[in-house]
Amino acid sequence: AGLPRTGTLSTRAALEQLVGPCYHGSTPMIERQDHIPLWMEALSEGRIDRVALKKALQGYRAGLDLPFSGW
């Protein structure tokens, strides 16, 4: 949910209070730079490795902004 620049950081804060960890567009850029290759490959291939995605998202309870709104 949530397109970039539409209050997704405040939405993330609320979701983390309600349901737990939330994957946001800032996550791979700031918190989990080891996820950048996953998303770069997905963009270049036009598809995503579901096994790698499941591993990367383990522990997150919600997601918004890019990359979610792009997929």
Protein Blocks (a to p, Z undefined) as FASTA:
>chain_A
ZZehiopmmmmmmmmmmnoccddfklmmmmmmmlmmmmmmmmmnopacfklmmmmmgoia
bdedjfklmZZ
